[in-house]
Amino acid sequence: MKLWTLFATFLINFTFFFTACSSDDKNAGGTSEAENSIAITDKTVAGVSQKGPFTNGSVVTLYELNFRTRAQTGKSFFGKISDDKGSFSINNIELASQYALLRADGFYRNEITGKVSTSQITLNAISDLSERDNVNINLLTHLEYERAIWLAQENEISISEAKVEADKEIFATFGVEYDGNHFEDLNIFGSSDADAALLAISVIMHAGRTEGEFSLALANLATDLQKDGKWNDSTAITDAADNSFDADTVQIRRNMEEWNIANLIPDFAPIVEYFWNNVFGLGRCTAKREGEIRANSNSRSRYFDYDFVCENGHWHLLGEMETSRSAGKSYSSSSEGDDSSSSEALSSSSETSPNAVQLLADIEPDSWFNPNVTYGTLKDDRDGNTYKTVTIGTQNWMAENLKFNGTNADEVTLNNLKDNIECYSPNDSYCQKAGYMYSWTAAMNISPAYQYDVSAYPGDINHQGICPEGWHIPAWNEWETLFNYAYENGKAYTDSVGTMLKSNKTWEYYPGTPYGMDLFGFSIISTGALYGWNGFSETEGQNTAYWTADAIEGYDRAIGINFYHWMAGYDMGGRGKSWITGYIRCVENSQ
């Protein structure tokens, strides 16, 4: 999916989130004061219900949900599937509030076998009917349902906001970048990348399983995702990858074409392929990796230690496992004679076994940097700390996190930092590697009074904050410039910006997520970070978080950027400006 589309969607969702809800706009029952109950009168809701399509005559039920608790009230309306595409329509709907659960029950066309299923399945979708008349019910809306309800209740946000967060998490689980398409708009016969992802995830979950086994696997995944938005069952992930590798995607397409239901079937096969590529630890097969031989490094896989060869953009099984060589080592004849730091960085990261990862606390200082990149040096005259720097495109960045703790600072700065700076570990030597975490106001070196009102804050370009002289806190658009450059110059290796910029050390391996490549020497390390909305702590090896210089006027929110071990990309969103959660990467002032 296009990176610029992802950026635009994140910004739109971000603005919507903080227009609709702030930390002060909450009340009991999971709704905010800014959110109102909207009665629905004389409404008709239509859509399609698909796994493959539910069969003609299958029942679709719409249940009224309580506005505050999102529990069923007992009021319901009924419809039926009316054609081979899974179409339904429910008329004369009268609800006390806008929230409804739609549930489809019945037999479905199984794209794996090409036949009608021999057992029935139930799929759910939750919707705000004040916003739409069309609601599609599918595998993704089913996975979204329990997670969105949990998020809305726990974080006291609207269902619409919760669904955006849930959708991002579910797509990340399968290595797909979220582009803002609502799951209830998706169709396995649609033309968008998100439509292709819906079909691909359906294949990933169903391939190699009986219909009963698929139904159980789907229920287990929905439960697994409910409370943390992550697929934590490594065995289930690996089983899905093995089954996806075995799946005949060409035959699956033929099966669907023979239904004679639609003229278009989206290109789902690359997403299925990329899923098992990542779970096997192979990464993408690109032109620059042509001829490379690599072993499946996932010890849970039934293809563990089998050799795969990259040919014509695809990984193919080379043969039975060979015990005479080291598992996971990369052999690439195509990279010989290639001097580029990106190619060298790729080769270096390919030879690193995810199982051998060492956390930041356990490795020597500076050992996580890319040895094939030429770094500059920056000395902070205030405290004597020195930093590696790296030029990426037109920008010059600090290649490590800021470690300024107020040494030799003036009284104003000390007051701004007071109680707003923290070392993630009680061991101060850890922060000589990781840097310090700051609240947003501390990072910007402004009074904590700006937590809730930035109307008087000048928001100037190149705002120094607590960065060294000549450097400043990067604005969101400067991070965006970095991400765009990385994507355009690293997409031959991977589509995921997070993978391009993460160090290949300090990050725990997560099945289905490629290992860091550090193609440009930005060397993002996993430090651990704290999240203030519920005291939740992501531990060292699993994440890191950065501040930008951008805040939302009138709200206790500033834009932050998160990187996770389970996410190949990155996550942009807001967090309270008083939360001591963000690290800082300074960027040099433009000339």
C-alpha positions as CSV (number, residue, x, y, z in Angstrom):
1,M,0.0,0.0,0.0
2,K,1.2,3.5,-0.8
3,L,3.2,5.1,2.1
4,W,1.8,8.6,1.4
5,T,-1.7,7.2,1.7
6,L,-0.8,5.7,5.1
7,F,0.6,9.0,6.3
8,A,-2.4,11.0,5.2
9,T,-4.8,8.5,6.8
10,F,-2.9,8.6,10.1
11,L,-3.1,12.4,10.2
12,I,-6.8,12.3,9.4
13,N,-7.5,9.7,12.1
14,F,-5.3,11.5,14.5
15,T,-7.2,14.8,14.0
16,F,-10.5,13.0,14.3
17,F,-9.5,11.3,17.5
18,F,-8.6,14.5,19.4
19,T,-11.6,16.4,18.0
20,A,-13.9,13.7,19.3
21,C,-12.3,12.9,22.6
22,S,-9.9,14.4,25.1
23,S,-8.6,13.2,28.5
24,D,-11.1,15.6,30.1
25,D,-14.1,14.5,28.0
26,K,-14.9,11.2,29.7
27,N,-17.6,9.7,31.8
28,A,-18.6,6.3,33.0
29,G,-19.6,3.5,30.7
30,G,-17.1,4.1,28.0
31,T,-18.5,7.2,26.3
32,S,-17.3,10.7,26.3
33,E,-19.1,13.9,26.9
34,A,-18.4,14.9,23.3
35,E,-20.3,11.8,22.1
36,N,-24.0,11.9,22.0
37,S,-26.6,9.1,21.7
38,I,-28.4,9.4,18.3
39,A,-31.7,7.6,17.8
40,I,-32.1,5.7,14.6
41,T,-35.5,5.9,12.9
42,D,-36.9,4.1,9.9
43,K,-33.5,3.0,8.8
44,T,-32.6,0.4,6.1
45,V,-29.2,-1.2,6.3
46,A,-27.8,-3.2,3.5
47,G,-24.5,-5.0,2.7
48,V,-22.8,-8.3,1.9
49,S,-21.9,-11.1,4.3
50,Q,-18.8,-12.9,3.3
51,K,-16.3,-15.5,4.4
52,G,-16.7,-16.5,1.0
53,P,-20.2,-15.3,0.4
54,F,-22.9,-16.7,2.8
55,T,-25.4,-18.8,0.9
56,N,-28.8,-17.6,-0.2
57,G,-31.3,-17.8,2.7
58,S,-28.7,-17.4,5.5
59,V,-30.0,-15.2,8.4
60,V,-28.6,-11.8,9.2
61,T,-29.7,-10.3,12.6
62,L,-29.3,-6.7,13.7
63,Y,-29.2,-6.3,17.5
64,E,-29.7,-2.9,19.3
65,L,-26.8,-2.1,21.6
66,N,-27.0,0.0,24.8
67,F,-25.3,3.4,24.1
68,R,-23.1,3.3,27.3
69,T,-22.4,-0.4,27.9
70,R,-22.6,-1.6,24.3
71,A,-24.5,-4.6,25.6
72,Q,-27.5,-6.0,23.7
73,T,-30.8,-4.6,24.8
74,G,-32.9,-7.5,23.5
75,K,-34.3,-5.6,20.5
76,S,-33.5,-7.1,17.2
77,F,-34.3,-7.0,13.5
78,F,-34.0,-9.7,10.9
79,G,-32.9,-10.1,7.3
80,K,-31.8,-12.8,4.9
81,I,-29.1,-13.3,2.3
82,S,-30.8,-12.8,-1.0
83,D,-28.3,-13.8,-3.7
84,D,-25.1,-15.7,-4.4
85,K,-22.9,-12.6,-3.5
86,G,-24.1,-12.7,0.1
87,S,-26.2,-9.5,-0.2
88,F,-28.7,-8.7,2.5
89,S,-31.0,-5.8,3.5
90,I,-32.7,-5.1,6.8
91,N,-35.6,-2.6,6.8
92,N,-37.6,-0.4,9.2
93,I,-34.9,-0.3,11.9
94,E,-35.7,1.7,15.0
95,L,-33.0,2.1,17.6
96,A,-32.6,4.1,20.8
97,S,-28.9,4.8,19.9
98,Q,-26.7,4.5,16.9
99,Y,-24.8,1.4,17.9
100,A,-25.7,-2.0,16.5
101,L,-24.3,-5.5,16.3
102,L,-24.9,-7.3,13.0
103,R,-24.6,-11.1,13.0
104,A,-24.6,-13.5,10.0
105,D,-25.3,-17.2,10.6
106,G,-25.2,-19.8,7.9
107,F,-23.3,-21.8,5.3
108,Y,-20.7,-20.1,3.1
109,R,-18.8,-20.6,-0.1
110,N,-15.3,-22.0,0.9
111,E,-12.7,-20.5,-1.3
112,I,-10.2,-23.2,-0.3
113,T,-12.3,-26.0,-1.6
114,G,-14.5,-24.0,-4.0
115,K,-17.6,-25.7,-2.6
116,V,-20.3,-24.7,-0.2
117,S,-19.3,-25.4,3.4
118,T,-20.6,-28.5,5.2
119,S,-20.9,-26.6,8.5
120,Q,-22.3,-23.2,9.5
121,I,-20.3,-20.2,10.8
122,T,-21.2,-17.0,12.6
123,L,-19.6,-13.6,11.8
124,N,-20.1,-10.4,13.6
125,A,-19.8,-6.7,12.9
126,I,-20.3,-3.6,15.1
127,S,-21.4,-0.4,13.5
128,D,-22.4,3.2,14.2
129,L,-25.5,3.5,12.0
130,S,-25.6,7.3,12.3
131,E,-22.6,7.3,9.9
132,R,-23.7,4.7,7.3
133,D,-26.4,2.8,5.6
134,N,-24.1,0.0,4.2
135,V,-22.4,-2.5,6.6
136,N,-20.5,-5.5,5.2
137,I,-20.0,-8.4,7.6
138,N,-16.7,-10.3,7.1
139,L,-13.8,-12.1,8.8
140,L,-12.1,-8.7,9.7
141,T,-15.2,-7.1,11.2
142,H,-15.5,-10.3,13.3
143,L,-12.0,-10.0,14.6
144,E,-12.5,-6.2,15.1
145,Y,-15.7,-6.7,17.2
146,E,-14.4,-7.9,20.5
147,R,-11.2,-5.8,20.4
148,A,-13.2,-2.6,19.6
149,I,-15.7,-3.2,22.5
150,W,-12.8,-3.8,24.9
151,L,-10.9,-0.6,23.8
152,A,-14.0,1.5,24.0
153,Q,-14.8,0.4,27.5
154,E,-11.3,0.4,28.9
155,N,-10.2,3.7,27.3
156,E,-13.6,5.4,27.5
157,I,-13.6,6.3,23.8
158,S,-16.2,6.0,21.1
159,I,-16.8,2.8,19.1
160,S,-15.6,4.6,15.9
161,E,-12.3,5.6,17.6
162,A,-11.8,2.1,19.0
163,K,-12.4,0.5,15.6
164,V,-9.7,2.6,14.0
165,E,-7.2,1.4,16.6
166,A,-8.4,-2.2,16.4
167,D,-8.1,-2.1,12.6
168,K,-4.6,-0.9,12.7
169,E,-3.6,-3.7,15.1
170,I,-5.3,-6.4,13.2
171,F,-3.7,-5.4,9.9
172,A,-0.3,-5.2,11.7
173,T,-0.8,-8.7,13.0
174,F,-0.8,-10.0,9.4
175,G,2.0,-7.6,8.1
176,V,-0.4,-5.3,6.3
177,E,-0.2,-1.6,6.5
178,Y,-3.4,0.1,7.5
179,D,-4.7,2.6,4.9
180,G,-7.8,3.9,6.6
181,N,-10.4,1.7,4.9
182,H,-13.1,0.7,7.3
183,F,-13.5,-3.1,7.6
184,E,-17.3,-2.8,7.1
185,D,-16.6,-1.4,3.6
186,L,-14.4,-4.2,2.5
187,N,-15.4,-6.9,-0.1
188,I,-13.5,-10.0,-1.2
189,F,-14.5,-9.0,-4.8
190,G,-13.3,-5.4,-4.4
191,S,-10.5,-3.6,-6.1
192,S,-8.6,-1.9,-3.2
193,D,-5.5,-3.2,-1.4
194,A,-7.5,-3.5,1.7
195,D,-10.0,-5.7,-0.1
196,A,-7.1,-7.9,-1.2
197,A,-6.0,-8.0,2.5
198,L,-9.4,-9.2,3.6
199,L,-9.3,-12.1,1.1
200,A,-5.7,-12.9,2.0
201,I,-6.3,-13.0,5.7
202,S,-9.4,-15.2,5.0
203,V,-7.1,-17.6,3.1
204,I,-4.4,-17.5,5.8
205,M,-6.8,-18.4,8.6
206,H,-8.7,-21.2,6.6
207,A,-5.9,-22.9,4.5
208,G,-5.0,-26.4,5.7
209,R,-7.9,-26.5,8.2
210,T,-11.3,-28.2,8.2
211,E,-14.2,-25.9,8.5
212,G,-14.6,-26.8,12.2
213,E,-10.9,-26.2,12.8
214,F,-11.1,-22.9,11.0
215,S,-14.1,-21.8,13.1
216,L,-12.2,-22.7,16.3
217,A,-9.0,-20.9,15.1
218,L,-11.0,-17.8,14.3
219,A,-12.6,-17.8,17.8
220,N,-9.2,-18.3,19.4
221,L,-7.6,-15.4,17.5
222,A,-10.5,-13.0,18.3
223,T,-10.0,-13.9,22.0
224,D,-6.2,-13.5,21.7
225,L,-6.6,-10.0,20.2
226,Q,-9.2,-8.8,22.6
227,K,-7.1,-7.3,25.4
228,D,-3.8,-6.2,23.8
229,G,-4.4,-6.2,20.1
230,K,-1.7,-8.8,19.5
231,W,-1.6,-12.4,18.3
232,N,0.4,-13.9,21.1
233,D,0.1,-17.6,20.2
234,S,3.4,-18.4,18.4
235,T,2.3,-21.9,17.6
236,A,-1.0,-20.8,16.0
237,I,0.9,-18.1,14.0
238,T,3.4,-20.7,12.7
239,D,0.7,-23.2,11.9
240,A,-1.1,-20.5,9.8
241,A,2.2,-19.7,8.0
242,D,2.9,-23.4,7.3
243,N,-0.6,-23.8,5.9
244,S,-0.3,-20.6,3.9
245,F,2.9,-21.9,2.4
246,D,1.2,-25.1,1.4
247,A,-1.9,-23.3,0.0
248,D,-2.3,-23.3,-3.8
249,T,-3.3,-19.6,-4.3
250,V,-3.7,-20.1,-8.1
251,Q,-6.3,-22.9,-7.5
252,I,-8.0,-20.8,-4.9
253,R,-8.4,-18.0,-7.5
254,R,-9.8,-20.6,-10.0
255,N,-12.3,-21.8,-7.4
256,M,-13.6,-18.3,-6.9
257,E,-13.7,-17.6,-10.6
258,E,-15.8,-20.7,-11.1
259,W,-18.5,-19.3,-8.8
260,N,-19.3,-16.8,-11.6
261,I,-20.3,-14.3,-9.0
262,A,-18.0,-11.3,-9.7
263,N,-15.7,-10.1,-12.5
264,L,-12.9,-9.0,-10.1
265,I,-10.9,-11.0,-7.6
266,P,-8.2,-8.8,-5.9
267,D,-4.5,-9.8,-5.9
268,F,-4.4,-11.5,-2.6
269,A,-1.6,-14.0,-3.2
270,P,1.4,-11.6,-2.5
271,I,-0.1,-10.8,1.0
272,V,-0.4,-14.5,1.8
273,E,3.1,-15.1,0.6
274,Y,4.6,-12.2,2.5
275,F,2.9,-13.5,5.7
276,W,4.7,-16.9,5.6
277,N,7.9,-15.2,4.3
278,N,8.1,-13.2,7.5
279,V,7.0,-16.0,9.9
280,F,9.8,-18.2,8.4
281,G,12.3,-15.3,8.9
282,L,12.9,-14.9,5.1
283,G,11.8,-11.3,4.5
284,R,10.8,-10.2,1.0
285,C,12.4,-11.8,-2.1
286,T,13.5,-8.7,-4.1
287,A,15.6,-8.3,-7.3
288,K,18.7,-7.5,-5.2
289,R,18.3,-10.8,-3.3
290,E,17.9,-12.9,-6.5
291,G,19.7,-16.2,-6.1
292,E,20.0,-15.9,-2.3
293,I,19.5,-19.1,-0.3
294,R,18.1,-18.8,3.2
295,A,16.8,-21.3,5.8
296,N,13.5,-21.1,7.6
297,S,14.6,-20.0,11.1
298,N,11.3,-20.6,12.8
299,S,11.9,-23.7,15.0
300,R,8.1,-24.3,15.4
301,S,7.6,-24.7,11.7
302,R,7.4,-28.1,10.1
303,Y,9.7,-26.6,7.5
304,F,12.3,-25.5,10.0
305,D,15.8,-25.3,8.6
306,Y,14.6,-26.1,5.1
307,D,16.4,-24.1,2.5
308,F,14.5,-21.5,0.4
309,V,15.9,-19.8,-2.7
310,C,14.8,-16.3,-3.9
311,E,14.0,-16.5,-7.6
312,N,11.9,-14.1,-9.7
313,G,10.4,-12.3,-6.7
314,H,9.4,-15.4,-4.8
315,W,10.8,-17.8,-2.3
316,H,10.8,-21.4,-3.4
317,L,11.7,-24.5,-1.3
318,L,15.1,-25.6,-2.5
319,G,15.1,-29.1,-0.9
320,E,15.3,-31.1,2.2
321,M,17.2,-29.6,5.2
322,E,21.0,-29.7,5.1
323,T,22.7,-30.3,8.4
324,S,26.2,-29.2,7.1
325,R,25.6,-25.5,7.3
326,S,24.4,-22.9,9.9
327,A,20.7,-22.2,9.9
328,G,19.7,-18.7,8.9
329,K,23.0,-17.8,7.1
330,S,22.6,-15.8,3.9
331,Y,24.4,-16.8,0.7
332,S,23.9,-14.2,-2.0
333,S,25.8,-14.2,-5.3
334,S,23.8,-11.2,-6.6
335,S,25.3,-8.8,-4.0
336,E,28.9,-9.4,-4.9
337,G,30.6,-6.2,-6.0
338,D,27.8,-4.0,-4.6
339,D,29.4,-1.3,-2.5
340,S,26.2,0.3,-1.3
341,S,25.7,0.6,2.5
342,S,22.1,-0.5,2.1
343,S,23.2,-3.8,0.4
344,E,25.9,-4.4,3.1
345,A,23.4,-3.6,5.9
346,L,20.9,-6.1,4.4
347,S,23.6,-8.8,4.3
348,S,24.6,-8.0,7.8
349,S,21.1,-8.2,9.2
350,S,20.3,-11.3,7.2
351,E,23.0,-13.2,9.1
352,T,21.6,-12.3,12.5
353,S,19.5,-15.0,14.1
354,P,16.4,-13.6,15.8
355,N,16.8,-16.2,18.5
356,A,20.3,-14.8,19.4
357,V,19.0,-11.3,20.1
358,Q,20.5,-9.5,23.1
359,L,18.6,-6.7,24.9
360,L,20.0,-3.2,25.3
361,A,21.0,-3.7,28.9
362,D,23.2,-6.7,28.0
363,I,25.2,-5.4,25.1
364,E,28.2,-3.1,24.9
365,P,27.7,0.6,24.2
366,D,27.5,1.5,20.5
367,S,27.5,-2.1,19.4
368,W,24.1,-1.8,17.8
369,F,25.2,0.7,15.1
370,N,25.5,-0.3,11.5
371,P,29.2,-0.9,10.8
372,N,28.8,-0.2,7.1
373,V,27.5,3.4,7.6
374,T,29.8,6.4,8.0
375,Y,28.6,8.4,11.0
376,G,29.4,11.9,12.1
377,T,29.9,13.2,15.6
378,L,28.1,15.8,17.7
379,K,29.4,17.1,21.0
380,D,26.9,18.7,23.4
381,D,28.9,21.5,25.1
382,R,26.5,21.6,28.0
383,D,27.3,18.2,29.5
384,G,30.1,16.8,27.3
385,N,28.0,14.0,25.8
386,T,28.9,13.0,22.3
387,Y,26.5,11.5,19.8
388,K,26.8,9.7,16.5
389,T,25.0,11.6,13.7
390,V,23.9,10.3,10.3
391,T,22.9,12.1,7.1
392,I,19.8,10.6,5.4
393,G,18.7,12.3,2.3
394,T,18.7,16.1,3.0
395,Q,18.5,15.7,6.8
396,N,21.2,15.3,9.4
397,W,19.9,13.4,12.4
398,M,21.3,12.3,15.7
399,A,21.7,8.5,15.3
400,E,21.1,7.9,19.0
401,N,18.7,9.2,21.7
402,L,19.3,12.4,23.6
403,K,20.9,11.9,27.1
404,F,20.6,15.5,28.4
405,N,19.5,15.5,32.1
406,G,19.9,19.1,32.9
407,T,23.6,19.2,33.7
408,N,24.8,22.9,33.6
409,A,21.3,24.0,32.6
410,D,19.9,27.4,33.5
411,E,17.2,27.8,36.1
412,V,14.3,28.0,33.6
413,T,15.4,24.7,32.0
414,L,15.8,23.0,35.3
415,N,12.3,24.0,36.3
416,N,10.9,22.7,33.0
417,L,12.7,19.4,33.5
418,K,11.8,18.9,37.1
419,D,9.7,15.8,37.6
420,N,9.4,15.5,33.8
421,I,12.4,13.4,33.0
422,E,13.1,9.8,33.8
423,C,15.5,6.9,33.1
424,Y,13.5,3.8,32.1
425,S,15.9,1.6,34.2
426,P,17.0,2.3,37.8
427,N,20.5,1.7,36.5
428,D,21.8,5.1,35.3
429,S,24.2,3.4,32.9
430,Y,21.2,2.2,31.0
431,C,20.4,5.7,30.0
432,Q,23.9,6.2,28.7
433,K,22.8,3.8,26.0
434,A,19.0,4.4,25.8
435,G,18.9,8.2,26.6
436,Y,16.2,9.7,28.8
437,M,12.4,9.7,28.6
438,Y,10.8,13.2,28.7
439,S,7.4,14.7,28.9
440,W,6.5,16.7,25.9
441,T,6.8,20.0,27.7
442,A,10.2,19.0,29.1
443,A,11.4,18.0,25.6
444,M,10.3,21.3,24.2
445,N,11.9,23.1,27.2
446,I,8.7,25.0,28.0
447,S,6.6,25.3,31.1
448,P,4.4,22.4,32.1
449,A,1.5,25.0,32.0
450,Y,1.5,24.3,28.2
451,Q,0.1,20.7,28.8
452,Y,-3.4,21.8,28.2
453,D,-3.2,25.0,26.2
454,V,-0.7,25.7,23.4
455,S,-2.5,28.7,22.0
456,A,0.3,31.0,23.3
457,Y,3.1,28.6,22.3
458,P,4.8,30.1,19.2
459,G,5.3,26.7,17.4
460,D,8.3,28.1,15.7
461,I,10.3,26.3,13.0
462,N,13.5,24.6,14.3
463,H,12.4,24.8,17.9
464,Q,15.5,23.9,19.9
465,G,13.8,22.5,23.0
466,I,16.4,20.6,25.0
467,C,18.5,19.7,21.9
468,P,22.1,21.0,21.6
469,E,22.7,24.4,20.0
470,G,22.1,24.2,16.2
471,W,19.8,21.3,16.6
472,H,16.0,21.0,17.3
473,I,13.1,18.8,18.2
474,P,11.9,17.4,14.9
475,A,8.3,18.3,13.7
476,W,6.1,15.6,12.4
477,N,6.7,16.7,8.8
478,E,10.5,16.2,9.3
479,W,9.8,12.6,10.5
480,E,7.6,12.3,7.4
481,T,10.5,13.4,5.2
482,L,12.7,10.7,6.8
483,F,10.1,8.0,6.3
484,N,9.5,9.0,2.6
485,Y,13.2,9.0,1.9
486,A,13.6,5.6,3.6
487,Y,10.7,4.1,1.7
488,E,11.7,5.3,-1.7
489,N,15.3,4.2,-1.2
490,G,14.8,1.0,0.7
491,K,11.7,-0.5,-0.8
492,A,13.8,-2.9,-2.9
493,Y,14.5,-4.7,0.4
494,T,11.2,-4.2,2.3
495,D,8.0,-2.2,2.2
496,S,8.1,-1.5,5.9
497,V,9.8,1.7,7.2
498,G,10.1,0.4,10.7
499,T,12.1,-2.5,9.4
500,M,14.4,-0.2,7.4
501,L,15.2,2.0,10.4
502,K,15.4,-0.4,13.3
503,S,18.8,-1.7,14.5
504,N,19.2,-5.4,13.9
505,K,20.1,-5.7,17.6
506,T,18.1,-5.1,20.9
507,W,14.7,-6.1,19.4
508,E,13.0,-9.3,20.5
509,Y,11.9,-11.5,17.6
510,Y,8.1,-11.6,17.0
511,P,6.7,-14.2,14.6
512,G,5.5,-12.7,11.4
513,T,7.5,-9.5,11.8
514,P,10.8,-9.1,9.9
515,Y,14.0,-8.3,11.7
516,G,15.5,-4.8,11.7
517,M,17.8,-4.0,8.8
518,D,19.1,-0.5,9.8
519,L,19.6,0.3,6.1
520,F,20.5,4.0,6.6
521,G,22.2,4.0,10.0
522,F,19.3,5.5,11.9
523,S,19.7,2.6,14.3
524,I,16.4,2.7,16.3
525,I,17.0,0.6,19.4
526,S,14.3,-1.0,21.7
527,T,14.5,0.9,25.0
528,G,11.1,0.1,26.6
529,A,8.7,2.9,27.2
530,L,5.8,3.8,29.6
531,Y,2.3,4.7,28.5
532,G,0.5,7.0,30.9
533,W,-3.2,6.4,30.0
534,N,-3.3,3.1,32.0
535,G,0.2,2.8,33.5
536,F,1.0,0.1,30.9
537,S,4.7,-0.6,30.3
538,E,6.1,-2.1,27.2
539,T,9.3,-3.8,28.2
540,E,12.8,-3.5,26.9
541,G,13.1,-5.4,23.6
542,Q,9.5,-4.7,22.6
543,N,9.2,-1.1,21.8
544,T,10.4,2.5,21.8
545,A,8.6,5.9,21.5
546,Y,9.5,9.3,20.3
547,W,8.1,12.8,20.6
548,T,7.6,15.2,17.8
549,A,7.3,19.0,18.2
550,D,3.6,19.0,17.1
551,A,0.8,19.4,19.6
552,I,-3.0,19.8,19.2
553,E,-4.2,23.2,20.4
554,G,-6.5,23.1,23.3
555,Y,-5.8,19.5,24.2
556,D,-3.4,17.5,26.5
557,R,-2.0,15.7,23.4
558,A,1.1,15.9,21.3
559,I,2.1,13.7,18.3
560,G,4.2,10.7,19.2
561,I,5.7,7.9,17.1
562,N,5.9,4.3,18.3
563,F,8.0,1.4,17.1
564,Y,7.1,-2.1,18.3
565,H,8.8,-5.5,17.9
566,W,5.5,-6.9,16.6
567,M,5.0,-4.2,14.0
568,A,7.1,-3.9,10.8
569,G,6.0,-0.3,10.2
570,Y,5.4,2.3,12.9
571,D,2.5,3.8,14.7
572,M,1.7,7.6,14.9
573,G,-0.7,8.9,17.4
574,G,-1.2,11.2,20.3
575,R,-0.3,10.9,24.0
576,G,-0.7,13.2,27.0
577,K,1.9,16.0,27.1
578,S,2.5,15.3,30.8
579,W,3.3,11.7,30.3
580,I,7.0,10.9,30.6
581,T,7.0,8.5,27.7
582,G,9.0,9.9,24.8
583,Y,12.6,9.7,23.7
584,I,14.2,12.4,21.5
585,R,16.1,12.3,18.3
586,C,17.3,15.8,17.4
587,V,17.7,16.9,13.8
588,E,20.1,19.6,12.7
589,N,18.7,23.0,11.8
590,S,18.2,23.6,8.1
591,Q,20.6,26.0,6.5
